[in-house]
């Protein structure tokens, strides 16, 4: 299967669809991006390093988890370990994406992985519930991740450069949480989704005391397990493409 790039995808109808569907949830993305940008500067990180971090570390939860450690002078291995644990959920997401993308070269999948995020995964799985590759999937992904990445980066950079002018009393973190909560509820459209969501919420609360925010990983693993039990699907076997670029 021909690996699609952004330049060859943006004219496809699915690119537009992915962009429009992601645009509907950008208020939550934008709020979190702004919060992360402000937090980086107010934690003592110099502006150039904050800009580098938001562009390289495209993972808001990891940024917010690592910032207190960086500010306190924690060893670098502790910072890396914390970011790794917080992002373990992407291992679960990757396992779910594998039947769709295994036909593409490894280098292409690695490039795409930088842009994909939680909402990219959610939107994609809702659009393509059947776990098998199709030509329109990659244009759809590129449409969504382009809007997602731009929404995050623009607001994060805005937060970095305007950190001294944005008071913490605005409660932007809470606003972002409410926006994402509203999105989550809108995606619970059947019994399996409601049960999986309830299990995830319970697991997150019960394991809240775990270090390094591992309760997030536990919650996602529990939700995926319950979802698979309630809606078992056997991925179609597909042969991987040649990994050479």
N, C-alpha and C positions, 0 to 999 in steps of 0.2 A: 504493500500500500504506500502510495506517495506521501511522504511526510509534509504536512502543510506548515507553512511559516505564517507569521503575521501578515507579511506583505501579500501573500497569495490567498489569504483568508478574508480580508476585510471587505471584499466585494461580494462574498457569499451571503445569502439571506440569513443563514444561521448566525453569522457574525452580528448582524443587526439585532436579531432576537436575543442573543446572549447579552449584548450591551444594554438593551432596553430592560430586560429582566433584572440585571444587576443594578441598573440606575435606580430602580424602585427601592433598593435597600441602602443606597449611599448615605442617607442621613446618619445611620448608625456607624458606618465605616468612617465618615468624615469626623464625627464626634470623637471617636477613639483615636483617630490620627492626630487631631488637635490636642487631645489630652496627652498623648505620647510625646509630641513635640515640645509642649510646655514642660512636661515632667523631666525630659532630658536636660534642658537648660537649667531648670530650677534645682536639679540634683547636683549641679556643679560642673556638668560636662561642657567644655568649650563649644562654641557654636560650630566651628569647622568639623569637630569630631561628631557632634550631634547630627550634622548634615550627612556625614559619611555613614553614620550608624543607621539612619533612617533609609538610606539608599541601598545599603548592603544587607542589613538585617531586616528583611521585609517580614517581620513577625512581631506584632504589637505586644502580645503577652510576654514573649521572651525579652523584649526591650524593657518593659515595666518590671519584670522580675529581676533582670540583671542590673538595673540602675542603682538600687540601694547597695548592692554588693560592690559595684564600681566606686560609688561615693564613699563607702567605708574602707576602701583599700583592700578588699578581700583578694586572696590569691586568684590568679587568672584561671586555674583549673576549676575552682569553685564556681566562677562565673560561667565557664563553658558547661560544666556539669548541670548547673541550674537551667540554663537555656536548653540543653539537650532534654532534660526531664520534662520541662514545660511543653516542648514540641514533640514529645513522643506520640501524641495523638496523630501526627502526620504519617506515622508508620501504619496505623490502622487505616487512614484514608488511602494511602498508597496501595495497600493490599486490596481495597475495594476498587481502585481505579485500574489495577493491573489487567483484568480481562479486556478493558477497552483500549489500552495504550500499548500493550506488549508488542503489537505488530509494528511499532515505530522504532527507529534506531535509538540506541541508548543516549547518544549525544542530544538528540532532539528532545527526548523525555527529560533529560537533565535541565535543558534550557527552560522548558515549560514548567518544571517543578518550582523554579524560583518565583514565578508569578502566581501560582495556585495558592489558594488560602481556604479557610474554613467555608466561607460562603460560596466560593467557586465549587467546592465539592458538593455542597448541599444543592445548589442550583443544577449542577450537572446531573446528579443522581435523580433529581425530580424530572428533568427533561428526558433522560435516557435510562429508564429503569431496567431495561433488558441488558445484561452484561455481555455485550459483544460489540466489536468495533464497527463503526460506520463512517463514511466519508464526511458527513456533516458535523461530526462531534468536535473535531479540532477547531473549525471556524467558530462554533458556538463557544468553546472554551476561550478562544482568543478574544472574542467580543466581550465576554464577562470579565476576564482578568484585566483587560485594558482599562475598563471603567473602574474596576476595583483598585488597581494599582494607582491610577491617576488620582482617584478620590482620596486615597490614603496619603500619597506623597505630597499632594498640593496642600492638604490641611496640616500634615505633619510639619512641613517646611514653614507654613504660616505660623504654627505654634512655636517653632524654634525661633523665628525672627521677631515674634511679637510676645515672647514669653513674659517680659517685664511689664507688658501692658495688659495682660489677661489675668485677672484675679482668680485665685483658687476658689473663692466663694461662689463662682458661677455654677459650680457643681456639674461641670461638663462630663465627668466620668459617669455620674448618675444618669445624665441625659443619654449618653451612649448606651448604657446598660438597658434603659427603657426601650430605646429604639431597636436594639438587638432582640430584646425579649418579645417585642411586638412582631418582629420578623419570625421568630421561632414559633410563636403561636399560629401564625398564618400558614406555616408549613405542616402543621399537625392536621392532616386532612383525612386520616383513616384510623382505624382502631389500633393497628400495629404501630403507627407513628406516635399515638398518644401513650400507649403502654411503654414504648421505648423511651419516650421523653420523660415519663414519670419515673421509670427505673433510673435513668441518668440523673435526674434531680435528686432522688433519694440516695443514690450512690455517692454523689458529690457532697451532699450534706454529711452523710455518715462517715466519710473518709476525709473530712475537711482538715483534720489534725495532721495528715500526712505531710512530710516536708516537701519543699520544692514544688508545691502545687500539683503533686501527683494525683490528687483527688480528681483533677480534670481528666487525666488519662484513664483512671478507673471508671469514671462516669461514661466516657466515650466507649470504652471496651464493653461495659455492661450493656449500653444501649445497642451497640452493633450486634452483640451476642443475642439479645432478646429479639431484635429485628430479624435476624437470620433464622431464629427458631420459629418465629411466627410466620415468616414468609420465605421458606427455604427455596433457594435457587442454585442450580448447579451451573457454574460458568462454562460456557462453550470452550472447548479446547482450541487454541489457536497457536500457531507456530510463531515464535519471535522472529523479527526481521534481522537481517544482518546488522550487527552493531557497529560496523565500520562506517565512518563519516566520509 
